[in-house]
């Protein structure tokens, strides 16, 4: 041990400046990581190139590492806090260990996270040797702890009474932080040590020690150092090139930064809200800091998120000023230009100057955010506008759009020949639904007011719904019902719509004053429109090229980055009531054509495929084969004799033969039918191949064991996938005696009575027949006698004459 450090340790301990009370600090349990992790080539064991041993020693490199990750290494080495991180370039590619930063924060040891890789670069780290701040909100805040020398494992707190502003300046400098901003005891815990500094020392242990024997409880030093962040080269301290110090001052470049991230810097500098960000190009590459945007929002310090890099671009920020406040009227910062109304046209955002917006990842779901911010209705369509050459644009990340309170918070400078042309509905929208095509209907009377009103269910019908769905660019209405999407708090529309169904907009329809002044509670119109999606060009409705409609145009679909699997295609098959997905494939066209791209991450987070559309062009289009929903097969009962239909099924006489037939519509070739039988005591299955889409199951002699329920199940394989569909149940009873069922309201008679009745009717028929012939003979004989008498009388008259 160094003689000076040994003497200093003895003096600090004997004077009470460093103490170890019984109820207080014990030696920290220390795992010896020197066998697996080390820093080599530096001025001490706490600085140098990071190496990890897993079999052999290799340097570590990951371009995403920041000071936060470096601090994990410093703690594992029992050094102080992370001071700086840098890349070191070698002359040749060599084996290295890659360590993902997300694993680093979840694993118990550094070596648990390594994976083999190769690189020209390695990571150089500097940790503070013998001071650290613990339990703080960043690497530059916490309770101060001091390690008196490198041979012991005791970290001791410092007494507030013997620690002043000059001491704090030394600590902040040693940790690579800015000047001390807060110095207060009992902020972050208890106390066990102290020292005396002049303020110009580079390390706390270079300071003289005092002779204090005790320190009051609860007076440990709590210290917050300011962040080494500044804006330089501008007209004030609140505008200019962003620079951060980590060992040295460097400018910052991060192409992912938006106003949201820049606002963190403005707040740190007490410069109000941010006004604009810009990228300025330098003449050549220079060392810069990159700052991971995800880290900025999770950490309290910008410095903790630095990682080394080089670039020709640097970031310039303009903040609003010391006392100025982020109250922007959205209509002054977002607009649609060049369209037929204020709710259609090219999307532009103002951040210093007006620029068009472009992001190739934007979908209809993201467009809807812009429509709402403009107080228009719902998003109807999105298209690409193209210029002849690149021009400055604002790029807006779609993930930021859904998390920020204003569109302008998400912009970052870029250049592109493209822009986004949006169409929002002017005066109708669906709110609180599961997609852009479902929700509670709201109508805006005119463009000058800001009132959106719900509509009473009694004043709205199916034809009105057809107009709304058409106006929103959705499919035909599928559900129209009140109180589907929460209760209504907004004013109620007081007119009854009288649409013919062919109008292009709801406010084009005739309307009349409603007879009611109020609408019953829970009777606001809830509407769900179907999705405009179809499969075309296939051999049946559930197979073919996937097409979707935006406004009046159907286009084929390609997925973003060719990431679609059967899981994504299943969303389409379900939407079309076509069962599950059988296959997907790509078909190449002869030339590029307009298509819709669909982001896979959006498909799984949204309830509607249409919400995930974005304009694109491609040579390839997507073809999907769905299983279809198999048509339900039929089950039919046949018997030659001794059977009858009953209300719950059929009855057959014991010993009689009967047949159960299964059949289905000719959707698919082949397949098989399974006749399933269940009773209270048993269950059986009989299987036959489907011949001409049917199968017949013959039972030559009915037995009581055949009494139960039967159904037909049709099975078919399509592209190695098995699909099935089941018929209704048919009930069968077996009996020795059949009773014919009389029509409703009539009495059923036993067979003996029926036989007697037939004999009676036959006897009556014979009797009536005999009586008829007897009467006829009698009348004939009477007629003959009368004729004979008349002839006899006639002859007598002749004789007399």
LOZA-208689 format. One record per residue (C-alpha): residue number from 1; x, y negated, z. Coordinates in steps of 0.05 Angstrom, whole numbers. Each point is the difference from the previous one (the first is absolute). Layout:
BEGIN
<NUM, <X, Y, Z>>
...
//
This chain:
BEGIN
<1, <0, 0, 0>>
<2, <23, -71, -15>>
<3, <31, -28, 65>>
<4, <-37, -67, -5>>
<5, <-68, 33, -10>>
<6, <13, 46, 58>>
<7, <17, -58, 47>>
<8, <-61, -39, -25>>
<9, <-46, 60, 13>>
<10, <27, 9, 71>>
<11, <-8, -75, 14>>
<12, <-72, -1, -27>>
<13, <-19, 61, 40>>
<14, <34, -21, 65>>
<15, <-29, -70, -3>>
<16, <-72, 25, -11>>
<17, <-4, -30, -70>>
<18, <-8, 71, -26>>
<19, <-38, 43, 50>>
<20, <-37, 66, 1>>
<21, <-54, -3, 54>>
<22, <-31, 66, 23>>
<23, <-69, -17, -27>>
<24, <25, -32, -64>>
<25, <45, 18, -57>>
<26, <29, 69, -7>>
<27, <49, 21, -53>>
<28, <-38, 11, -65>>
<29, <-2, 71, -23>>
<30, <48, 2, -59>>
<31, <1, 51, -55>>
<32, <68, 8, -32>>
<33, <-14, -18, -72>>
<34, <75, -12, -15>>
<35, <2, 70, -29>>
<36, <-53, -16, -54>>
<37, <-2, -76, -9>>
<38, <58, -51, -4>>
<39, <22, -67, -27>>
<40, <69, 2, -31>>
<41, <49, -51, -27>>
<42, <-24, -57, 43>>
<43, <32, -41, 55>>
<44, <-35, 42, 54>>
<45, <-41, 62, 8>>
<46, <-62, -44, -9>>
<47, <16, -24, -71>>
<48, <20, 31, -66>>
<49, <-26, 47, -54>>
<50, <-57, 44, 25>>
<51, <14, 74, -5>>
<52, <-42, 60, 21>>
<53, <22, 72, 8>>
<54, <-44, 56, -25>>
<55, <49, 54, -17>>
<56, <49, -53, -25>>
<57, <8, -74, 13>>
<58, <-30, -45, -54>>
<59, <-14, -74, -5>>
<60, <-73, -21, 1>>
<61, <-35, -43, -52>>
<62, <-72, -23, -11>>
<63, <-15, -65, -37>>
<64, <-64, -10, 42>>
<65, <35, -5, 67>>
<66, <-8, -64, 40>>
<67, <27, -25, 67>>
<68, <-57, 37, 34>>
<69, <26, 66, -25>>
<70, <72, -19, 18>>
<71, <-23, -13, 71>>
<72, <-22, 73, 7>>
<73, <72, 21, -16>>
<74, <29, -50, 50>>
<75, <-45, 29, 55>>
<76, <19, 71, -18>>
<77, <74, -19, 5>>
<78, <-14, -34, 68>>
<79, <24, -65, -29>>
<80, <-38, -65, 8>>
<81, <-47, -31, -51>>
<82, <7, 0, -76>>
<83, <36, -63, -23>>
<84, <9, 11, -75>>
<85, <-7, 50, -56>>
<86, <35, 0, -68>>
<87, <15, 44, -59>>
<88, <70, 24, -15>>
<89, <16, 21, -72>>
<90, <48, 57, -16>>
<91, <37, 11, -65>>
<92, <-34, 67, -15>>
<93, <-66, 35, 13>>
<94, <7, 44, 61>>
<95, <-46, 43, 43>>
<96, <-39, -39, 52>>
<97, <-58, 12, 47>>
<98, <-65, -35, -18>>
<99, <-44, -18, 60>>
<100, <-70, -26, -11>>
<101, <-17, -59, 44>>
<102, <-69, 27, 18>>
<103, <31, 64, 27>>
<104, <51, -39, 40>>
<105, <-53, -30, 44>>
<106, <-36, 65, 13>>
<107, <57, 50, 12>>
<108, <38, 11, 64>>
<109, <69, 2, -32>>
<110, <31, -31, -62>>
<111, <25, 67, -27>>
<112, <-72, 27, -1>>
<113, <-16, -48, -58>>
<114, <59, 11, -48>>
<115, <-6, 28, -70>>
<116, <56, 11, -50>>
<117, <12, -54, -53>>
<118, <56, -35, -38>>
<119, <16, -74, -7>>
<120, <54, -52, -13>>
<121, <-23, -35, 63>>
<122, <1, 11, 75>>
<123, <-29, -39, 59>>
<124, <44, -43, 44>>
<125, <-29, -18, 69>>
<126, <20, -46, 55>>
<127, <-29, 9, 70>>
<128, <13, -44, 60>>
<129, <49, 36, 45>>
<130, <-24, -17, 70>>
<131, <-62, -43, -1>>
<132, <-71, 14, -21>>
<133, <-71, -27, 6>>
<134, <-51, 53, 19>>
<135, <-77, 4, 3>>
<136, <-7, -62, -44>>
<137, <-42, -13, -62>>
<138, <60, -2, -46>>
<139, <75, 13, -1>>
<140, <10, -71, 23>>
<141, <-44, 2, 62>>
<142, <-5, 40, 64>>
<143, <31, 12, 68>>
<144, <75, -9, -1>>
<145, <42, 60, 17>>
<146, <77, 4, 4>>
<147, <47, 59, -3>>
<148, <65, -17, 37>>
<149, <45, 47, -41>>
<150, <-5, 54, -52>>
<151, <18, 57, 45>>
<152, <-60, -3, 47>>
<153, <-72, 11, -19>>
<154, <-32, -54, 45>>
<155, <-38, -57, -30>>
<156, <-15, -53, 52>>
<157, <-49, -59, -1>>
<158, <23, -71, 16>>
<159, <-22, -46, 56>>
<160, <-37, -62, -24>>
<161, <30, -46, 54>>
<162, <70, 11, -26>>
<163, <-16, -3, -74>>
<164, <-11, -66, -36>>
<165, <-10, -30, -69>>
<166, <73, 4, -18>>
<167, <2, 74, 19>>
<168, <-62, 10, -44>>
<169, <34, -33, -59>>
<170, <57, 50, 4>>
<171, <-48, 60, 3>>
<172, <-41, -24, -59>>
<173, <63, -12, -40>>
<174, <27, 69, 18>>
<175, <-65, 32, -24>>
<176, <1, -38, -66>>
<177, <-64, -37, 17>>
<178, <-15, -75, 0>>
<179, <5, -48, 58>>
<180, <-37, 19, 65>>
<181, <-72, -26, 2>>
<182, <-27, 32, 63>>
<183, <38, 16, 64>>
<184, <-42, 22, 58>>
<185, <4, 53, 54>>
<186, <-47, 58, 9>>
<187, <-23, -3, -72>>
<188, <22, 71, -17>>
<189, <17, 35, 66>>
<190, <48, 3, 60>>
<191, <72, -24, 13>>
<192, <67, 29, 20>>
<193, <58, -44, -26>>
<194, <24, -70, -22>>
<195, <60, -39, -27>>
<196, <26, -71, -14>>
<197, <13, -28, -71>>
<198, <22, -65, -30>>
<199, <-44, 10, -61>>
<200, <55, 7, -52>>
<201, <19, 72, 13>>
<202, <-14, 53, -53>>
<203, <-20, 54, 50>>
<204, <-31, -1, 69>>
<205, <56, 43, 30>>
<206, <49, -54, -21>>
<207, <-32, -45, 52>>
<208, <23, -9, 72>>
<209, <-39, 36, 55>>
<210, <-30, -30, 63>>
<211, <0, 26, 71>>
<212, <-74, 10, 13>>
<213, <-15, 60, 45>>
<214, <-75, 4, -9>>
<215, <-54, -20, -49>>
<216, <-74, -12, 19>>
<217, <-47, 53, -25>>
<218, <-37, -16, -64>>
<219, <51, -49, -26>>
<220, <32, 38, -57>>
<221, <18, -42, -61>>
<222, <-52, 0, -55>>
<223, <27, -31, -64>>
<224, <-29, -18, -68>>
<225, <48, -23, -54>>
<226, <-27, -38, -60>>
<227, <2, 31, -69>>
<228, <58, -20, -45>>
<229, <-47, -22, -55>>
<230, <1, -66, -39>>
<231, <-22, -35, -64>>
<232, <56, -39, -34>>
<233, <7, -46, -59>>
<234, <-71, -28, 3>>
<235, <-27, -69, 14>>
<236, <-13, 20, 73>>
<237, <17, 56, 48>>
<238, <-67, 31, -19>>
<239, <16, 11, -73>>
<240, <57, 31, -39>>
<241, <39, 64, -11>>
<242, <-15, 53, 53>>
<243, <64, 22, 36>>
<244, <8, 49, 58>>
<245, <63, 14, 40>>
<246, <23, 70, 15>>
<247, <74, -6, 10>>
<248, <-1, -51, -56>>
<249, <-52, -46, -30>>
<250, <-30, 27, -65>>
<251, <-59, -20, -43>>
<252, <-59, 46, -5>>
<253, <-31, 33, -61>>
<254, <-59, 47, 2>>
<255, <-45, 6, -61>>
<256, <-55, 30, 44>>
<257, <-7, -62, 43>>
<258, <-66, -38, -2>>
<259, <-25, -61, 39>>
<260, <-21, 48, 54>>
<261, <73, 19, 15>>
<262, <24, -72, -11>>
<263, <-49, -23, 53>>
<264, <40, 39, 52>>
<265, <61, -42, -16>>
<266, <-39, -66, 3>>
<267, <-27, 19, 69>>
<268, <69, 19, 25>>
<269, <27, -68, -22>>
<270, <-61, -35, 31>>
<271, <-15, -27, -69>>
<272, <-75, 12, -2>>
<273, <-28, 43, -56>>
<274, <34, 17, -65>>
<275, <-17, -38, -64>>
<276, <38, 36, -54>>
<277, <55, 51, -16>>
<278, <44, 2, -62>>
<279, <58, 41, -27>>
<280, <60, -40, -24>>
<281, <50, 32, -47>>
<282, <74, -6, 13>>
<283, <56, 4, -52>>
<284, <27, 66, 27>>
<285, <-12, 55, 51>>
<286, <13, -18, 72>>
<287, <-8, 35, 67>>
<288, <-71, -10, 27>>
<289, <-45, 29, 53>>
<290, <-62, 37, -19>>
<291, <-57, 2, 50>>
<292, <-49, 58, -1>>
<293, <-70, -29, 0>>
<294, <-28, 59, 39>>
<295, <52, -12, 54>>
<296, <-16, -75, 4>>
<297, <-72, 14, 19>>
<298, <17, 54, 51>>
<299, <59, -35, 34>>
<300, <1, -66, 36>>
<301, <67, -22, -30>>
<302, <20, -12, -72>>
<303, <72, 16, 17>>
<304, <-18, 71, 22>>
<305, <-24, 14, -71>>
<306, <62, -21, -39>>
<307, <36, 48, -47>>
<308, <61, -18, -43>>
<309, <-5, -7, -76>>
<310, <23, -43, -58>>
<311, <-41, -39, -51>>
<312, <-1, -58, -49>>
<313, <-66, -25, 31>>
<314, <-11, -34, 67>>
<315, <-63, -18, 36>>
<316, <-23, -72, 12>>
<317, <-56, -17, 48>>
<318, <-39, -63, 12>>
<319, <-35, -5, 67>>
<320, <-54, -51, 15>>
<321, <39, -35, 54>>
<322, <6, -3, 76>>
<323, <-71, -19, 18>>
<324, <-37, 14, -65>>
<325, <-51, 58, -2>>
<326, <-25, 82, -65>>
<327, <-77, -43, -6>>
<328, <-9, 6, -73>>
<329, <-67, -3, -35>>
<330, <2, 63, -42>>
<331, <-32, -37, -58>>
<332, <62, -44, -1>>
<333, <49, 58, -4>>
<334, <-36, 53, -41>>
<335, <-39, -8, -66>>
<336, <-23, 35, -63>>
<337, <12, -41, -64>>
<338, <-20, 6, -73>>
<339, <-64, 40, 12>>
<340, <-73, -14, -12>>
<341, <-11, -17, 74>>
<342, <39, -12, 63>>
<343, <-6, 74, 15>>
<344, <36, 25, -62>>
<345, <67, -13, -32>>
<346, <75, 4, 12>>
<347, <19, 6, 73>>
<348, <46, -56, 24>>
<349, <28, -16, 69>>
<350, <31, -65, 25>>
<351, <62, 3, 42>>
<352, <35, -65, -15>>
<353, <-23, 7, -72>>
<354, <-55, 38, -35>>
<355, <22, 66, -32>>
<356, <-37, 60, -29>>
<357, <1, 64, 40>>
<358, <24, 67, -26>>
<359, <9, 68, 32>>
<360, <-5, 63, -41>>
<361, <-25, 38, 61>>
<362, <-63, -42, 10>>
<363, <-66, 36, -3>>
<364, <-73, -21, 3>>
<365, <3, 9, 76>>
<366, <55, -52, 5>>
<367, <-37, -46, -49>>
<368, <-59, 1, 48>>
<369, <43, -35, 53>>
<370, <10, -58, -49>>
<371, <-74, -3, -16>>
<372, <-18, -4, 74>>
<373, <52, -54, 12>>
<374, <-30, -41, -57>>
<375, <-70, 10, 30>>
<376, <-22, 36, -63>>
<377, <-37, 66, 1>>
<378, <31, 68, -11>>
<379, <57, 19, -47>>
<380, <-27, 22, -68>>
<381, <62, 9, -43>>
<382, <75, -12, -5>>
<383, <41, -8, -64>>
<384, <71, -18, -20>>
<385, <14, -67, -34>>
<386, <64, -4, -41>>
<387, <44, -58, -19>>
<388, <53, -2, -54>>
<389, <58, -3, 50>>
<390, <18, 5, 73>>
<391, <-22, -57, 45>>
<392, <-1, -11, 76>>
<393, <-55, 38, 35>>
<394, <-19, 19, 71>>
<395, <3, 73, 16>>
<396, <-47, 24, 54>>
<397, <10, 69, 31>>
<398, <-66, 37, 6>>
<399, <17, 26, 70>>
<400, <8, -72, 24>>
<401, <-66, -22, -33>>
<402, <-41, 44, 47>>
<403, <37, -19, 64>>
<404, <8, -76, -8>>
<405, <-51, -53, 15>>
<406, <13, -39, -64>>
<407, <24, 19, -70>>
<408, <54, -54, 0>>
<409, <33, 33, 60>>
<410, <19, 59, -44>>
<411, <32, -34, -60>>
<412, <73, 6, -19>>
<413, <35, -30, -61>>
<414, <9, 41, -63>>
<415, <-2, -6, -75>>
<416, <-42, 38, -51>>
<417, <-36, -10, -67>>
<418, <-63, 29, 32>>
<419, <-55, -29, 44>>
<420, <-64, 27, 32>>
<421, <-68, -18, -29>>
<422, <-56, 12, 50>>
<423, <-75, 1, -5>>
<424, <-41, -7, 64>>
<425, <-76, 1, 3>>
<426, <-25, -72, 8>>
<427, <-58, 7, 47>>
<428, <-12, 72, 22>>
<429, <41, 46, 43>>
<430, <-6, 65, 41>>
<431, <29, -4, 70>>
<432, <16, 50, 56>>
<433, <-2, 59, -48>>
<434, <48, 56, -12>>
<435, <22, -26, -69>>
<436, <-8, -60, -46>>
<437, <-63, 33, -27>>
<438, <-36, 10, 66>>
<439, <-23, -44, 57>>
<440, <-53, -49, 24>>
<441, <-21, -46, -57>>
<442, <15, -75, 9>>
<443, <-18, -56, -48>>
<444, <27, -71, -4>>
<445, <-53, -50, -21>>
<446, <48, -43, -41>>
<447, <74, -15, -5>>
<448, <-3, -65, 39>>
<449, <-20, 30, 67>>
<450, <35, 51, 43>>
<451, <-60, 40, 22>>
<452, <-4, 73, -17>>
<453, <-69, 28, 15>>
<454, <-24, 72, 8>>
<455, <-61, 23, -39>>
<456, <-64, 30, 30>>
<457, <-12, 72, -23>>
<458, <-74, -14, -15>>
<459, <20, -54, -52>>
<460, <49, 45, -38>>
<461, <-12, 61, -44>>
<462, <35, 50, -45>>
<463, <3, -47, -60>>
<464, <31, -54, 43>>
<465, <52, 51, 24>>
<466, <18, 18, -72>>
<467, <16, -73, -14>>
<468, <44, -7, 63>>
<469, <39, 64, -15>>
<470, <11, -24, -72>>
<471, <22, -69, 23>>
<472, <51, 32, 47>>
<473, <29, 45, -54>>
<474, <-23, 63, 36>>
<475, <-41, 59, -24>>
<476, <-76, 9, 6>>
<477, <-31, -8, 70>>
<478, <-2, 66, 38>>
<479, <-25, -22, 69>>
<480, <-46, -59, 16>>
<481, <-21, -3, 73>>
<482, <-5, -51, 55>>
<483, <44, -2, 62>>
<484, <54, 45, -31>>
<485, <58, -47, 14>>
<486, <-10, -32, 69>>
<487, <-48, -54, 20>>
<488, <-6, -67, -33>>
<489, <19, -64, 35>>
<490, <5, -47, -60>>
<491, <-61, -40, -26>>
<492, <-50, 42, -39>>
<493, <-15, -13, -74>>
<494, <-71, -27, -3>>
<495, <-19, 18, -72>>
<496, <-24, 64, -32>>
<497, <42, 23, -60>>
<498, <-37, 20, -63>>
<499, <54, 31, -44>>
<500, <-16, 37, -64>>
<501, <63, 43, 10>>
<502, <36, -25, -63>>
<503, <28, -66, 28>>
<504, <75, -9, 8>>
<505, <-4, -37, 67>>
<506, <-49, 0, 58>>
<507, <-10, -75, -1>>
<508, <-21, 6, -73>>
<509, <-62, 37, 22>>
<510, <-66, -33, 12>>
<511, <-19, -10, 73>>
<512, <-59, -22, 39>>
<513, <-10, -27, 69>>
<514, <-7, 56, 50>>
<515, <-64, 6, 39>>
<516, <39, 13, 64>>
<517, <39, -50, 40>>
<518, <40, 53, 36>>
<519, <25, 70, -14>>
<520, <-11, 58, 47>>
<521, <61, 18, 42>>
<522, <44, 51, -34>>
<523, <-29, -11, -69>>
<524, <58, -34, -36>>
<525, <14, 33, -68>>
<526, <54, 53, 3>>
<527, <24, 22, -69>>
<528, <48, 53, -27>>
<529, <18, 0, -73>>
<530, <30, 61, -33>>
<531, <71, 1, -25>>
<532, <11, -14, -75>>
<533, <41, 63, -12>>
<534, <-6, 56, -51>>
<535, <36, 58, -34>>
<536, <-6, -1, -76>>
<537, <21, 42, -59>>
<538, <-2, 67, 37>>
<539, <-41, 62, -15>>
<540, <-47, -16, 57>>
<541, <-18, -60, 45>>
<542, <50, 18, 54>>
<543, <64, 1, -42>>
<544, <36, -49, -45>>
<545, <36, -66, -1>>
<546, <-11, -42, 63>>
<547, <-29, -68, -17>>
<548, <-23, -57, 44>>
<549, <-38, -63, -14>>
<550, <16, -72, 21>>
<551, <-53, -48, -22>>
<552, <-20, 24, -69>>
<553, <63, 38, -20>>
<554, <14, 74, 9>>
<555, <75, 18, 2>>
<556, <38, 65, 11>>
<557, <39, 7, 64>>
<558, <73, 14, 16>>
<559, <24, 4, 71>>
<560, <54, -45, 28>>
<561, <69, 33, -7>>
<562, <-31, 66, -20>>
<563, <-13, 19, 72>>
<564, <-70, 31, -8>>
<565, <-11, 70, 26>>
<566, <-62, 44, 7>>
<567, <-15, -38, 65>>
<568, <-8, -66, -35>>
<569, <-39, 30, -58>>
<570, <-47, 32, 51>>
<571, <-26, -70, 17>>
<572, <-23, -7, -72>>
<573, <-32, 69, -2>>
<574, <-39, -13, 64>>
<575, <-23, -68, -26>>
<576, <-27, 33, -63>>
<577, <-33, 57, 40>>
<578, <45, 48, -38>>
<579, <25, 43, 57>>
<580, <75, 6, 11>>
<581, <60, -12, -45>>
<582, <24, 57, -45>>
<583, <57, -35, -37>>
<584, <30, -67, -21>>
<585, <45, -14, -59>>
<586, <28, -57, -42>>
<587, <-17, -11, -72>>
<588, <45, -42, -44>>
<589, <-30, -51, -47>>
<590, <32, -24, -65>>
<591, <11, -71, 27>>
<592, <-7, -42, 62>>
<593, <-71, -19, 18>>
<594, <-33, -37, 58>>
<595, <-12, 46, 59>>
<596, <-17, -5, 74>>
<597, <54, 18, 49>>
<598, <-23, 28, 67>>
<599, <45, -3, 61>>
<600, <-1, 66, 37>>
<601, <9, -32, 69>>
<602, <-62, -42, -13>>
<603, <-41, 60, -23>>
<604, <8, 33, 68>>
<605, <-12, -63, 41>>
<606, <-61, -26, -39>>
<607, <-67, 34, -9>>
<608, <-6, -19, -73>>
<609, <46, 15, -59>>
<610, <-21, -65, -34>>
<611, <29, -42, 57>>
<612, <69, 28, -17>>
<613, <2, -20, -74>>
<614, <54, -44, -28>>
<615, <12, -20, -73>>
<616, <56, 35, -39>>
<617, <18, 29, -67>>
<618, <28, 69, -15>>
<619, <11, 56, -51>>
<620, <-27, 50, 50>>
<621, <-70, 11, 25>>
<622, <-27, 45, 54>>
<623, <-43, 61, -13>>
<624, <-37, 35, 56>>
<625, <-36, 66, 3>>
<626, <-50, 7, 56>>
<627, <-34, 65, 20>>
<628, <-70, -27, -12>>
<629, <-50, 12, 55>>
<630, <-22, 70, -21>>
<631, <-74, 3, -15>>
<632, <-37, 40, 53>>
<633, <-14, 70, -27>>
<634, <-70, 31, -1>>
<635, <-23, 63, 35>>
<636, <-61, 37, -29>>
<637, <-40, 61, 24>>
<638, <-28, 52, -49>>
<639, <-42, 64, 14>>
<640, <-40, 45, -47>>
<641, <-56, 13, 50>>
<642, <-17, 3, 74>>
<643, <24, -70, 17>>
<644, <-30, -68, 14>>
<645, <23, -72, 10>>
<646, <-8, -27, 69>>
<647, <7, -70, 28>>
<648, <70, 13, 29>>
<649, <25, 47, -54>>
<650, <-19, 67, -29>>
<651, <-28, 66, 26>>
<652, <13, 68, -32>>
<653, <-29, 69, 16>>
<654, <47, 52, 30>>
<655, <30, 44, -54>>
<656, <-13, -49, -57>>
<657, <57, -25, -43>>
<658, <17, -74, -5>>
<659, <53, -45, -31>>
<660, <33, -65, 24>>
<661, <29, -42, -57>>
<662, <52, -56, 7>>
<663, <10, -52, -55>>
<664, <30, -68, -11>>
<665, <5, -53, -54>>
<666, <56, 9, -51>>
<667, <51, -49, 31>>
<668, <60, 47, -1>>
<669, <18, 66, -33>>
<670, <7, 63, 41>>
<671, <-3, 2, 75>>
<672, <-37, 48, 45>>
<673, <-63, 4, 42>>
<674, <0, 23, 72>>
<675, <-68, 22, 28>>
<676, <2, -10, 75>>
<677, <-49, 35, 47>>
<678, <-11, -15, 73>>
<679, <-48, 28, 51>>
<680, <-5, 2, 75>>
<681, <44, 62, 3>>
<682, <45, 0, -61>>
<683, <31, -39, -58>>
<684, <23, 24, -69>>
<685, <31, -29, -63>>
<686, <-9, 26, -71>>
<687, <43, -29, -57>>
<688, <-8, 3, -76>>
<689, <34, -38, -56>>
<690, <-41, -55, -32>>
<691, <-24, 23, -69>>
<692, <-34, -54, -41>>
<693, <1, -41, 64>>
<694, <-42, 51, 39>>
<695, <3, 65, 39>>
<696, <-54, 50, 20>>
<697, <-1, 42, 64>>
<698, <-47, 61, -3>>
<699, <-28, 34, 62>>
<700, <-32, 66, -21>>
<701, <-37, 15, 65>>
<702, <-20, -54, 51>>
<703, <15, 18, 73>>
<704, <-12, -37, 65>>
<705, <76, -12, 2>>
<706, <-8, -44, -63>>
<707, <-44, -49, 40>>
<708, <36, -67, 11>>
<709, <26, -62, -35>>
<710, <36, -1, -68>>
<711, <40, -54, -36>>
<712, <43, -4, -63>>
<713, <70, -31, 4>>
<714, <33, -18, -66>>
<715, <77, 2, 0>>
<716, <43, -26, -57>>
<717, <75, -14, -8>>
<718, <20, -64, -36>>
<719, <75, -12, -9>>
<720, <17, 48, 56>>
<721, <-48, -35, 48>>
<722, <-61, 38, 27>>
<723, <-67, -35, 2>>
<724, <-66, 26, 27>>
<725, <-74, -19, 4>>
<726, <-57, 35, 37>>
<727, <-73, 7, -17>>
<728, <-60, -8, 46>>
<729, <-19, 57, 48>>
<730, <-51, 51, -22>>
<731, <-37, 39, 54>>
<732, <-23, 73, -13>>
<733, <-44, 45, 43>>
<734, <-11, 75, -11>>
<735, <-67, 32, 21>>
<736, <-39, 65, -9>>
<737, <-65, -39, -11>>
<738, <-7, -60, -45>>
<739, <-53, -51, 16>>
<740, <-19, -46, -57>>
<741, <1, -71, 23>>
<742, <-66, -36, -10>>
<743, <-1, -71, -26>>
<744, <-1, -54, 55>>
<745, <-68, -3, 35>>
<746, <-21, 69, -23>>
<747, <-1, 65, 38>>
<748, <44, 59, -21>>
<749, <-36, 68, -5>>
<750, <30, 70, 9>>
<751, <8, 44, -63>>
<752, <-57, 49, 20>>
<753, <-50, -57, 3>>
<754, <24, -25, -66>>
<755, <-10, 70, -31>>
<756, <-72, 4, 26>>
<757, <-13, -69, -26>>
<758, <24, 20, -69>>
<759, <-45, 62, 1>>
<760, <-60, -42, 21>>
<761, <13, -49, -55>>
<762, <6, 57, -50>>
<763, <-66, 31, 23>>
<764, <-35, -67, -4>>
<765, <26, -9, -70>>
<766, <-25, 70, -22>>
<767, <-68, -13, 33>>
<768, <-7, -67, -34>>
<769, <20, 30, -66>>
<770, <-52, 57, 6>>
<771, <-53, -49, 21>>
<772, <15, -43, -60>>
<773, <-6, 57, -49>>
<774, <-65, 25, 34>>
<775, <-31, -68, -5>>
<776, <21, -7, -71>>
<777, <-33, 68, -19>>
<778, <-64, -19, 35>>
<779, <-4, -66, -36>>
<780, <14, 35, -66>>
<781, <-55, 51, 11>>
<782, <-50, -55, 19>>
<783, <19, -38, -62>>
<784, <-10, 62, -44>>
<785, <-69, 13, 31>>
<786, <-20, -72, -12>>
<787, <22, 4, -72>>
<788, <-39, 65, -10>>
<789, <-63, -32, 29>>
<790, <6, -61, -45>>
<791, <8, 45, -61>>
<792, <-59, 42, 20>>
<793, <-44, -62, 9>>
<794, <23, -27, -67>>
<795, <-20, 65, -34>>
<796, <-69, -3, 31>>
<797, <-11, -70, -25>>
<798, <18, 21, -71>>
<799, <-47, 58, 2>>
<800, <-58, -44, 22>>
<801, <13, -49, -54>>
//
